[in-house]
Amino acid sequence: MKIGVNIPNYGPGTDPGVLRSWAQTVEGLGFDLLMMSDHIAVTPDVAEKYPAPFYEPFTTLSWLAGATRRILLGTTVLIVPYRHPLLTARMAANLADLSGGRFILGVGVGWAEQEFDALGVPFKQRGKLTDEHLRAVRTAWQQEDDYRSGRIPIWVGGNSAAAVRRSVRLGDVWHPLRCKASWLGEAAEWLKSVAAQEGLPVPGLAPRIVLRPSDEPVTGEDRLAGEGDLEQIVGDLATLRSLGAEAVLLDTFGGDPEELKHPEQAWRDLAAVAAGWREQT
């Protein structure tokens, strides 16, 4: 099972040097994957959660491909309706080629209504548009005579029934986001059930979970996967491995933009998890 990190490509203190340090630190700690999120217009609803500056993921990941050697690169998640599907297909194929086949296209439908309005994309049609665009992206890849990077995995983000169906029909992996620890087993069974209903193969499972360490164990049904003391966090990773997850992405951002100015604490937390996981395995 691969373990990756969702690195912040936004917020105060974020600049090219910090992004490079994030990437090289994560790779140096032995993680398998780094991913980043996607917004184009930092409208008020976006800025409330992910303040400027916001670095566009295709551009940033292309640059970080040259600053890293082995780590996989991806989006968590690219908001599919924001770009013409042929542009998405071309940029993804070029990034996969330039990185030596290290790119994963994580996708989602989006949530920021003001951003949709700013881009002239109908918010209420975002699910339909996402499905149409994903089909067009796959068709474009199949028709590319000069496409050399092999098949780019598509991870479908989201926790809804629509997201699960989309992952079965159009994706390679289901990528649920920030879920409860108690829900992990249920989620894996849900994915198998939907695949059986559709008569299609079961996609892979690769959740994005929080990394929220504490000195004491966290109890209760509402505990998020990745929340608690080190034993609980490593235990959640072990649970996901037992459920057949092919990857897990750790999200260190706790919601306070001020923490983005001091990534060293997040790096220490990641180092502790990496060491704890090596002991487990």
Secondary structure, DSSP 4 states (H G I P E B T S, - for coil): -EEEEE---BSTT--HHHHHHHHHHHHHTT-SEEEE---SS--HHHHHHSPSPB--HHHHHHHHHTT-SS-EEEES-EEGGGS-HHHHHHHHHHHHHHTTS-EEEEEE----HHHHHHHT--GGGHHHHHHHHHHHHHHHHHH-TT--S-PPPEEEE-SSHHHHHHHHHH-SEEE-BS-BGGGHHHHHHHHHHHHHHHTSPPPEE--EEE-EE-SS---STTPBTTEESHHHHHHHHHHHHHTT-SEEEEE---S-GGGGG-THHHHHHHHHHHHHHHHH-
